[in-house]
Amino acid sequence: MELSDANLQTLTEYLKKTLDPDPAIRRPAEKFLESVEGNQNYPLLLLTLLEKSQENVIKVCASVTFKNYIKRNWRIVEDEPNKICESDRIAIKANIVPLMLSSPEQIQKQLSDAISIIGREDFPQKWPDLLTEMVNRFQSGDFYVINGVLRTAHSLFKRYRHEFKSNELWTEIKLVLDGFALPLTNLFKATIELCSTHANDASALKVLFSSLILIAKLFYSLNFQDLPEFFEDNMETWMTNFHSLLTLDNKLLQTDDEEEAGLLELLKSQICDNAALYAQKYDEEFQPYLPRFVTAIWNLLVTTGQEVKYDLLVSNAIQFLASVCERPHYKHLFEDQNTLTSICEKVIVPNMEFRAADEEAFEDNSEEYIRRDLEGSDIDTRRRAACDLVRGLCRFFEGPVTGIFSGYVNSMLQEYAKNPSVNWKHKDAAIYLVTSLASKAQTQKHGITQANELVNLTEFFVNHIQPDLKSASVNEFPVLKADGIKYIMIFRNQVPKEQLLVSIPLLINHLQAESIVVHTYAAHALERLFTMRGTNNTTLITAAEMAPFVEVLLTNLFKALTLPGSSENEYIMKAIMRSFSLLQETIIPYIPSVITQLTQKLLAVSKNPSKPHFNHYMFESICLSIRITCKANPDAVGSFEEALFMVFTEILQNDVQEFIPYVFQVMSLLLEMHKNEIPSSYMALFPHLLQPVLWERTGNIPPLVRLLQAYLERGANTIASAAADKIPGLLGVFQKLIASKANDHQGFYLLNSIIEHMPPESVDQYRKQIFILLFQRLQNSKTTKFIKSFLVFINLYCIKYGALALQEIFDGIQPKMFGMVLDKIIIPEIQKVSGQVEKKICAVGITKILTECPAMMDTEYTKLWTPLLQALIGLFELPEDDTIPDEEHFIDIEDTPGYQTAFSQLAFAGKKEHDPVGQMVNNPRIHLAQSLHKLSTACPGRVPSMLSTSLNAEALQYLQGYLQAASVTLL
């Protein structure tokens, strides 16, 4: 694509269409952009548009499209084509920083993100001048430019907060510190001075405080991994200024907005974070500054209001106190009973209150409320911080703190009892206090794992939680209902089973509640209870105990999906999946109605898939329905195909990328249920599965390979007779997969199924070519994973076609090749094979080579006979060799960048492990003994003499054991 006005015009039109709400216009435009993004100059056209276009909407759209393009394509994946040509890469890196700095803020943010994605891959090695280019801009004195640089530096360096320690990381951080720490410190001091110079100029202060926030964030990133020497030497400068900023109050920076945090609040909350980092990690060096920070932050907490805009500040300030009170050598600061009472009264209790803003979120923004409350993304909420502070204080002062709070809890509950409809928030705070006091350690999977002995959880449950859930109306006091359900959820391991069984019908009942939070919590609590494990690893709650509730449970769960706001509620769908899994054949009578509802839901969401977790659990539920029903009645598979195929066809035709990998998995499951031939409906689809476009998407590969394996297992003869012209296509897929380090194992899965199931004559003409392809890959890039798969394949080939055929095909490619493969690959590498079935295949294959290949007995290959036997005994007896050479670190399939639909394995579509030698050989050691006995009968005296001359003593001893177990001797 040339950088021409015509191309800019075309691109503008298509970008406009991608903003159209009508999918009939939007989708083709997105497809068009996807189809041209591989062309040279495409990214430069986008950058030209965002610089020169007259329309602001096009500038913004081009910047977002550019960022997403970089996100998808910048990383170079080994074995895959480079998606951006080198000249474009050079041009982008040369132009993007100045362009970003001269763009409006909205576009600056997008380009800044793009720079950090490129930097993640290329900085410092392939983009050495990036840092210098950025630091030089500090001299400009233009704070608009400086903030652009700081924002970019922040998005580039913030990964230092969560990267694992490594030499490369340390080298990079050192390079950044050498070039960036001093200019950053000088900029910090200069900005502080400018703040006092411009103390009365509101617009200047806004820009300067934006800079200070970014500088404080950069300080956090650069100090996270370890305390750099530079910052240790300059701690006085940083900490004194941070402290004075904490205590600063400038009327010009105060905002009237009650919701949105202002610049002053954002800066102070970041400083609290920085102080907490130093108090936790570098307490010795930070000790001289700590008391003044504790005083300043305490004063902040006592004087800051309850408005939402202060939430982040208050939660970070409380988190600072929490991190300090957990350290043994700051214990003395909190020991005094008056101090503890004061913290409880002035900081903890006020910040546990359910505010009007929380009530608003509960009712109007339930999704966000649930995410914060259930999934722990409430890191920044006041309640969560207060809760953490309670836990921190309990570490050293559990007795006194529990005592102080017990008084509060009782008085709150008394207030509630006086007038429930007015004072219900008191009870909410009391439940929250009990929860934070009682829970010492918690995990998502098991709820509370350690509890405070001083709190009687069951008594509180029976007296204060159950009555709310038993009340006649499921819609009264929704917040208290949600609290009660959450209490069951988190203390499910502490409350006795009989109380849980009493709760189940109450929870089922609350699935009908109008409040989204209440019915979501009820679904989530049921799902968590159904996963609990009792003795001997069975579920704590059994299908028999659930029998009386099956109908009402299923009815209410599916009804809940029709409640406003919950049509794609992932918690409800997960509860449906878990109910099926627990109840098993008890649900069979309800399957016809259930599968109809699931299919309708699938059809509706496939129009615009937006909730990945919901979709995943929906497909899991479909798989469970199929498994449970067909286990009891295999013929029922036809009725599922009837119900599902129409929707599946629509998904495949409309290319709904998110769903295609799932559809292939469900189809594999259905096809594997068929016992005889493949139905014609599947055969009609077969040619389409070989289309190269499907194999371009990494997420499709595992499910597609499995589906093709199912075709081969069930219908190899049909394919050989009715679709022989498709065999080259099938081998073409194998050839594509085998060339990729990430997917070569999938290529072998397919090849092994072809060898195992296809009639020999249908693949005769291709055999030699298959081996040549494998040898070419071995020569070009030999990896441990490839060798393991290759060993399994040649041994399976040997089992299927015989040892002689294996030797002949190798020697037919190149004379003496068979000996080279034995000597250089099988004997030295066989120990690396892992997996029961794989080891068994290799053992049976090698036994055949040893005992059924004439060339092994009387040619130059004979010298390899004993080393091969030794290697086989090693495979049986020695531990697996799982070493991997240093240079082999694979990109995991899940780790490929960008927006490719990742493959998500459906647990309930799982495939049974298939053992191709199961019928033939039960115990491979005994099989080896019997085969050696048979060989020694055919040529008496040869086998014992070969063993006695060169097999080592330990291996010989093992072999004697096999012979005894098989009750045979060698002649």
N, C-alpha and C positions, 0 to 999 in steps of 0.2 A: 504494500500500500504506500503510494507516494505521499509526501507531505504537500498535498495540493488543496486548493480551495474547494474543489468538487468533493474530495474525500471528507474535508471538514464539514461541508454542508450535509453530506449523507449521514455522517456520524451524529451531527446535531439532531437530525430528524429521528434517528433511531433512539437516541438518548431520551428525546421527548416522549416517544411511544412507551419507553420502559416505565414512565411515570403514570401511564394511563390506568385507571382503576379497572377497565374492562380487560379480563384475561385474554380475550380473543385478539386484542391489539397488543397487549403487553407481552404475552408469551412468545409470539413470533419474533418480536424485537429483541427479547433476551436471547432467543436462540441464534438470531443473526449475529449479535455481538459475540456470543460464545464461538460462533463459527469463524469469525475473522480475527479473534484475539491472538491467534498463533502467527499472524502475518508480521513481517518486519515493519517498523515504524508505527504500529498500532498504539503503543504506549506514548509515543512522542506526539501523535495526533491528539490524544487525550490531554496531554500537558499543554499543547498549543491552545486547545479549546478553553481550558480553565484559565489560561492567561489572557486570551484575546477575545473570547466570546462577549457579545454585548449583553446577553441575557444572564442575569444572576443565577436563575434556576439551572441553566445549562452548566454554568461554572461549577456550581455545587454538585450537580449530578456527575459531571466529568471527574471531579475530585474523588467522589465516593467510588465511582466505577474504577478509577485508577488504583485507589488503595486496595480494593478487593482483587483487582487483577494482580497486583504485586503479591498480595497475600496468597493467592492460588498458585502463582507461577514462579516466584523468584527463587525458591529453594531448588537447588540442582540435586535430583535424586539419582543415585547410581543406577546404571542400566536403563535409565529412561531418557528419552530425548530431552535436550535442553530447551525449555519452552520459550525462553527469551533470547534473541540472538545477541552476540557479544557487543556489536556496535550499539544496539539499543541500551544495553546495560551501562556501557560507558557514558552514553549521552544522558541517561537518567541521572547517574551519580554526579555528572558535571553540572547539571542544571537545577536539581531539585532543591538544594539548600537556598540559593538566592531566590528561587521562585516561591518557596514556602515563606521566606521572610518578607516578600513584597506582597503577599496575598492577604485578603481580608481574613478575619479571625476564624470564621466558619470553615474556610478552605485550608487555612494554616493548620488547623487541627487534623484534618484528613491527611495532608502531606506530611505532617510531623509523624503521624502513625506509620505512614508508608516508609519514611526514613528509618524508623526504629525497626520495621520488619526487614528492610534491606540491611541495616546495621547488624541485626541479629545474625545474619548469614555472613556478611562481608567484612564487618569491622572487627579487629583492626587490620587483618592481613590484606584483604582485597580493597580496603578503602582507607589507606593510612592517613590521608590528609583531612578526613572528616572532622576530627577533634580540633585541629589547628584552625580549620575554616570557621568552626563554631566559636572558638575562644577569641579569634580576631574580631568577631562582631561585637564583643563586649566593649571594645574601644569606641564603638560608634556613638555611644551616649544616647542613642535613640531607644527608649525603653520598649517601644513597640517591637523593634528588631530583637532587643535583648530578651524580651519575654518569649518570642518565637524560638530563640536558641535554647532558653531554659526549658521550655515545654518539650522540645525535641530531646534534649539531654535527659529530661526526666523519663520520657517514654523509652529511651535507649537504656538507661541505667537501672530502671526499677526492677529489672529481672534479677539483679544481684540480690534482691531480698529473698528469692526462693530458689536460686540455683544451688545444686549440690557443690560442695567444695571440690575443686580439681585444680591441677597445675595450670591448665589453660585459663581457667577463670581468674586465678590469682595473678597470672601474667597480665591478663587484660585489665584487671582492676588497678594493678600497679601502674600500667601505662596511662590509664585514665587519671589516676591520682597525680602522677608526675606532671601531666599537662594541664590538669583542670582544677586541682584543689586550691592552689594559690590564687589563680584568677577568680575563682568562686568566692574565696574569703575576702579578697579585695573588693569584689562587687558587693558582697554582703555589707562590708563596712561603709562603702560609698553610698549604698542605698539607704542605710540607717541615717547617715548624715543628711541625705537629701530629704528624708522624712521630717527631720526637725526643721530644715530650711523651709520646707513647703507645708509646715504644720497647719496652715490656714487655707490651703488650696485643695478643695475636695477632689477635683478631677485629677490633679497630680498624685494625690495620696492613693487614689484607687489603682493607678498604674503601678506605683511603687509597692503597694501592699500585694498586688498580684505577683510581683517579682519576689517579694520576701516569702510568699507561700511556696513558690516553686523552689527557691533556694533552700528552704527548710526541708522540703521533700527530698531534694538531691542530697542534703546532709544525711538524711535517714538511709538512703540507698547506699551511699558511699561508705557509711559506717556500719552497715549491717553485718557483713561477713566477719569483720575483725576490726579492732581499733587501729586505724592507720596512724603511723608515727606523726604525720603532718598534723592531723587533728588533735592528737594528744599534746603536741607542742603548742597548738593554738587554742586549746580548750578554754582558756581564760577569755579570749575574744568572743568565741561562739557562745559560751554559757552565760557570760555577763550580758551580752546583747539579747539572748533568748529570754533571760530572766526579766530584763527591763521591758521587753515586748509583752511578756505575760501580764505585767502589772499596768501596762499602758491602757489609757482609755481616751479616745478622741471622739468627741461628739460628731464630728464630720463623717466618721466611719460607721456610725450606728445606723441601722436600717429600720424602717417602719414595718417591713414585711415580717409577719410572725412565723412563716413557714420556712423561708429560704435563709440559710446561714449567710451572714455577711462576711466580708474579707477578714475583719478582725477576729471573728469566731473561728474561721477556717485556719487562720495563722496560729491562733492560740492552741487549737486542738492538735495541729501538727507538732507544735513545740512540746505539748504534753506527751505525744508519741515519742519524740526524740529523747525527752528526759527519761521516759520509761525504758527505752532501749538501753540507755547508758546505765540506769539503775539496775537493770537485769543482767546486762552482759559485762559491763566494765565498772562494777561497783567500787572497786578499790580506787581507781583513778577519779571516779565521779564523787567519791565521799565528801570532799571539801565543799561541793556545791549542793549536795543533797538537801540539807536542812532548809536552805532558803527556797528551794523548789517546792518542798513539802508545804511550807508556810504559804507560798504564793498560790499554789494549786488548791490548798484548803480554803483560802479566802475566796478564790474564784468560785468554788463549789457552793460556798455559803451565800454568795451574793448573786449568783446567776438565777434568772427566772425559770419558770416551767415551760416557756414557749418552745415550739418545735425547732425553731432555728438554732437553739442552743444544744440540741440533742447530741450532736457529734462531739462538741466541746466537753459537755458534761460526761459523756461516756468515756472519752479519752482521759479526762482528768481522774475519773474514778478508777479506770484501768491502771493509771499511774500509781494511785494509792494501793491498788490490789497487788501490783507487781512489787511494791516496796514492802508491804506487810508480810509477804511470803518469804522474804530473805531473812535468815536467822540473825544476821548482825544488825538489822534495823528493828528487831523485835522490841527493844526498849522504848522506841517511839510510841508504841501502842499499848504498853502494859497497864497503864493506869486505868482503873475502872471508869473514871469520869471521861477519859478520852474515848474509851469504847462506847460508852453511853452516848456521848456527843456525836460520834461517827454514825451510830445506829439511828439516832434521832434526826440529825441534820442532813445526813447524806443518803443513808440507805432507804429509810422508810419513805421520805418524800419522792424518791426516784423510783419507787415500786408502784406508785399510784397509777391507776388506769385513767389516762387523761381524755379530755374531749377529743383530741386528735387521734388517740388510739381507738376510741369508739367509732370515730368516722372511718378509720381504716378498716376496722372490723366489719362495718356494714357496707362500705362503698368500694373498698379496694381489697377485697378478701384474699385475692391471689397473693398480693404482696404481704399481707398480714400472715398468711399461712406459711409463706416461704421464710419469713423472719422467725416465726414462732416455732415451726416444726423442723425446719431444715438448718437452723442455726445460722442463717444469714443475718441474724439480728446482732451481729458483732458490734454494730454502732448504736444499739439502743440503750437507753438509760437502764431499763430493767435488767438487761443482760449484764451490763457493767456492775450494777448493784449486786446482782446475784454472784458474779465473780468475786466481788469484794467480800461478800459474806463467806464464800468458800475460803478465800485467802485468810480472813481473820480466824476462821474455825481451825486453821492448821495449827495455830499455837494457843488459841483461846476458846476452844470449842465449848467448854462448860459455861464461862461467863456470857459468851455471845448467845448461846442457846437460852440461857436464863433471861437475858434482857429481852430477846425476841418473843419468848413464850408469853411474857406479859403483854406485848403488843398484839400478838395473835388473839389472845383471849379477849382483849378489850375491843379489837376490831369485830370479832364474831358477836360480841354482846351488842355492839352498835347495830350490826346487821339484823340481829334478832328483834330489836326494838321496832324497826320499820323496814322490812326487806325491800319493798319496791323503791324506797328512796335511797337506802344505804347499801345497795348490793355491791357497790365498788369496794366497800370495806371488806366484804367477804372475799372478793377477787384478790385484794392485796394480801389478805391472810393466807389464802391458798398458795399464792406466789411465794410468800415468806417461808411457809412450811416446806415447799418444794425446794427452795434454794438452801434452806438449812439442812434438809435431810439428804440431799444428793451430794455425795463426795466425788464419785467418779461415774461417768456416763458414757455409753457408746450408742451410736445410731442403731446398731443391730440388736443390742440386748437391753436398752434402757439403762436404768440405774444399776451399776454393778457394785457400788459400795455405798452404804447409807450410814447416817449419823445414828448411833445407838440410842441417843437421848430423845429421839422423836418416835412416838408410837404411830406408825403409818397405818396399820390396819384399823386401829381405833378411830383415827381421824377420818379414814375412808368410810367406815360404817356410820359414824355420827354426822359427818358434814358433807360427804361427797354423794353417797347413795341417795339420800333424801331428794337432792336436786334432780337426779336422773330418774327417780321413781315418780316425780310429780306428773299429774295428769296431762299437762300440755307440754309437747316437745318444743314449743316456740316461745315459752315464757323464759325470761332471763337468759337469753342466748349466750352471753359471755360466761355466766356461771356454768352453764351446761358444757361449753367448750373447755372450761377449766377442769370440770369434773372428769370429762372424757380424757383430757390430757394427763390427768393424775393417774388414771388407770393405765394409760399407755406407758408413762415413764416409770411407774413403780410396779410394773407387771411381775417383776421377779420377787418383790417383797410381799405383795398381797397374796394371801393363801389361795390355792386353786378354787376352793369352793366359792370364794367371793368373786373370782373371775367368772365362774359359771353362772352366778347370779347376774353378773353384769352383761353377759352376752345378749340376752333378749332385750335388755335396756338399750344397748348399743344399736341393735338391729332396728329398734323402734325409732332411734334418733336419726336413722338414714332418711327419715321422712321430713326432718326439720326444714323449715324454709331457709334458715340462715346457712349460707354456703359454708361458713367456717364450721358450724356444728355438724352438718351431714358429712363434710370432708373428714373432720376429726373422727367421727364414728366409723367411717370406712377405714381410715388409717389404723384406728385402734383394733378393729376386728382383724385386719391384715396382720398386724404385729402379734396379736394373740395366737393366730393360726400358725405362726412360724415358730412359736416357742417350743423348745425341746424338753421332753420329760426324761424319765429314766430310759435306759437302753436306746437313746437317740431317736425314739419315736416322737411324734408330736404330742405336746402336753395335753392338748384338747383333741379328743378322738372323733372320728366320723360318727361313731355310735352316740356320743354325747351330743352331737349336733343334730342328730336325726329329727328330733321334734321341730327344729327351726328351719329345715332346709328350704321349704317352700317360701316362707315369709322372708328369709334371708335373700334368696335369689330375686324374688319379686321386688323387695325394697331396693336392692342394689341397682337393678335395671331401671326402676322408677326414678332413682336418684339422678340417673343420667339425663332425665327429662326435666329436672328442676332448672329454673332460670340460672344461668351462670355456670352450670356444671355439665354442659353437653359433652365437653372433652376433659372431664376431671380425671387426672391421672391416678389419684388416690382411690377413686371408686373403681376404676378399671383394674388397678392392681389388686384390690380386694376381691373383685370377681375372679381374677386369675387364681388368687390364693385359695378362694373358696372351692373352686373346681379341683384344685390340686389336693386339698384336704379331704373333700367329700367323695372323690373318685366315683365308683359306680352308682352311688346314691343319687347322682344328678341325671342319670340316663333318662328317666321319664320326662325331664324338663328340657332335654337337648333340642328337640324340634323347635320349640318357641325361642330358646336361647340363641340358637344358631341363626334364626331369622333376624333377631334383634342385632346380633353382632354383624351380620352381613349388611343390614341397612346402615348401621353405624359406619362400617368400612366404606361403603359407597359414598356416604355423606362426607366423611373426612378426606377421602381421596381427591375430592375436588380442590382442596387447598390444605395440605397437611401442615399443621403448625405446632403440634405438641408431640415431640419425639417420644417422650416417655409413655404418654397415653397410647400412641400408635403401637409401641413395642408390646405393652401389656395386652392390647387388643389382639394382636397376632398370637401372643402366647396363649390367650384364652381360646382362640380358634383351634390352635394345635392341641390343647388339652381336650377340647370337646371331641376332636377326631380320635385322639389316642384312646380316651376312656371308652367311647362308644365302640370303636372297631376292635378293641381288645375283647369286648363281650360278644360283638357280632361283626366279623370281618366283612360281611356283605354290605354293611351300611356305608362303606366307602363311596359307593355310587351316589347316595343321596347327598353326601357332603359336596361331591364334585358338581352335582346339579345346582346346589345352593351357591357355591363359590365361584364357579368358572366364569359366569357372566361378568361378575365384578372384576375378576382377575384379568379377563380379556380387555375390559375397559382400561384398567390400570396400565397394562402393557401397551395398548394402542396409544394412550395419551402420554406415555413415557413419564409416569409419575416416579421420578428418580428415587424419592425417599422410600417408596413401597416395593420397588422391583426386587431388591434382595430378599425381602420378606416373602413375597409371592413365590419366588423360586424355592424357598425353604419349605413352605407349606405344600407346594406341589410335589417336592421330593418325598415329603412325609406321606402324602396320598398315594403316590406311585409305588412307594415301598410297601404299602398295605396290599397291593394287588399280588395275588399269588401266581397267576398264570401269565398270559400274554399281555402286552401293552394295549390298552384301549385305543381306538383310532383317534379319539380326540387329542391324545398326547402325541401320537405320531404326526398329526397335522402341524403341531407346534415345533417339532424337532428341527427342521431346517432353520427356523428363525433363531433358535438358540445358538447357532454357529455364526451368526452375523458379527463381523469384527467390531461394530460400534458398541455392542453390549459388553465386549471384553475390554473396552478402553477404560471403563470405570472400575477402579480397584474394589469398590464395595460389592460389585456383582460377582467377583471371581470365586470366592469360596462357595456361595450358594449355587452358582451355575455349575461348578465342577461337580458338586454333590448331585445336582439334578441329572447331569449327563451320566454320572455313575449309576444312578437309579435306572436310567434308560438302558444302560448296558447290562445291568444285573437282571432286569426284568425282560428285556426284549432284544438281546443281541442277535438272535436269529432273524427277527423281523427286520432289524436294521440291515443285516447282511443280505436279506433277500429283497426287501422292498425299498431300501434306501442306500444301496451300495455306493451310489454316486456321492453320498454325503460323507463317506469314510475319509477322503482326503481333507474335507473341511474339519472333521474331528481331529485329524492329525495336525492340521494347521493350528488349531487351538493349542494342542500340546506343544507345538514348536514355539508359539508365541510365549507360552508360560515358562518354558524351560530356559528361555533366554534371559529371564529376569531373576535376579538374586532374591527378590522379595517373594516371588510367586512360583519358583521352580518346584517346590514340594507339591503344589497343586497340580502342576504338569505331570508329576509322577503318579499322583492319585489317579489321574485320568488314564495315563498309560497303563498302569497296573490293571485297571478295570478292563481296558481294551484287550490286554494279553490274557486275562483270566476268563473273560466271558465270550469274546468274539470267536466265531468258528475259525480255526487256523487258516483255512484256505482264503478267507476274506481279507486277511492282513498279510498273506505271504509276500506279495509284491512290494510291501512297504517296509518289511522287517529290517533289511540291511540299512536303508536310509535312516531308520529310527536310531540304530546303533551309531551310525556315522555322526548324526546330530549330537548325540550324547558325548561322543569322544571329542567333538569340536568344542563343546562347552567345557569339558574337562581340561582341555589344553588352554582355553582362553581364561577361564576363571574357576579354579577348583576351590570350593568352599566346603567346610565340614558338613553343612546341611545337605549340599548336593551329593557328596560322597555317600552319606548315610542312605539317602533316597536311592542312589544308583545301586548300592549293594543290595538293597531289598529288591529292586527291580530285576537285577540279573539273576538273583536266586529264585525269584518267582518264575522268571522265564525258564529257568532250568527245571523247575518242578513241572511246569506246564508242558514244555516241549522236549525235556530230557537233556542230560548232561552232554551227550554227543552233539546234539543240535546246537547247544551253546558254544561248545568248542569249535564246531565247524563255522558258525557265523563269525566268530572272532577271527579265526585263522583265514576266513574268506576275505575279510577286509584287508588284512595284512598278515603275511606269514609270521608265525610265532607270537602273534598278538595275545593269544589265550594265556600263554606263559607269563607275558608281561602283566596282564590284568591280575593274575593270581599273585605274582611276586610283588607288584608295586601297589596294588589297591586292596585286594581281598585280605591277604595275610596280614599286612601291617595295620589296616584300618577297621577290621571287622569288630574290634572291641568297642568302637564308637557307636555301634547300632544300639538304639534304645527302644523300649516298648516291648511288651510280651509277644504280641503277634509278629512284630517285625523280627525279633530275635528267632522266633520259631521258624519263620520263612527262611531266614538265612541258614539256620541249622539244618533244615531238611534239604535245602539247595546244595549246601557244601557236602553233606553226606552223599548226595547223588553224584557230585563231581568226584568224590573219593572212591565211590564203589561202583559207579555205572558208566565211567568214561574210560574206554580202553587205552586212550593215549596217556592216561595217568600212570599206567602200569608198565609200558614198554617203549617210551620215547624219551627225549631229553626232559619232558615234563615230570618224569618220575622223581627227580630230585626235589620237586615241590610237594610231593605227596605227604611226607611226614610234617614239614612246617605247616601245611594246610590243616592237617589233623590237630596239630598242637594249637593252632589258632582257634579251631572249633572248640576244643576242650576249654580254651581260655574264655571263649564266648559264654560257655556254660558256667564256668566256675569263678572267673575273675570279676572284680567290680567293673562296672561300665566306665569307659574312659570318656569323661565329659569335658575334657579340656578343649578350649577353642583358641586358635592362634590369635595373638594380640590384634593383628590388623583386621580381624573379622568382627566388625560390630554392625549388625544389620540394622537397617531402618525397619522398624516394625511396620506391619501393614497399617495398623491404626495410626501410625505416626506420620503418614504422608500428609503434606500440608494442604491448606486451602479448604474449599467447600465441597470436596468430593464427598458423596454420601458414604460415610464409613459403614463397614459391614458390622451389623449387630447380630450376634448368634442368638437364635431363639433357644432357650433352655429346653422347652418342651417339644421342640422339633428335633431334638437330639437324635443322632444316628447310632444304632447299635454297632459296637465294634465287630468288624467282619473278619473271620479267620479263614483264609482260603485253603489252609491245609488241615482244618479241624477234622473233617471226615476221615482224612487219610492217616494222619499221625496224631496220636494222643500225647505220647511222651517222647520228645526228640532224642533224649539220651538213650532210651531203650531202642528207638528206631536206628540210631547209629550202631549200637551193638549188634542188632539183628542184621543190618546191612553189611557190616564187616564180616560177620559169620558167613553170610551168603557169598561174599567175595572170596573168603578164604576156602570155601568149599570148591569154588570154581578154579582157583589156582593155589593148591595146597602148599604150605610152607612159605609163600611169599610174604604174607601179611605179618606173621610173627617176626620174620627176619628184618623187615623194614622198621618194625616198632623197636626191636631190641637195639638196633644200631644208632638210631638218632632221636628217639622221643625222650624228653627228659623224665626223670624218675617220678616227679610229682604228677605229671600228666598221665604217666603210665598207671600210677596208682588209681587215679580217678577212672581211667578206662577200665581197669580190672573191676572196679565197682559197678560200672554200667553193664559189663558182661555178666557179672553175677546176678544183677537185678533182672537181666533178660533171660537168665538161665541158658546161656550159650557159651561155647568156647571157640577159639580160633584154631583152625587146623594148620 
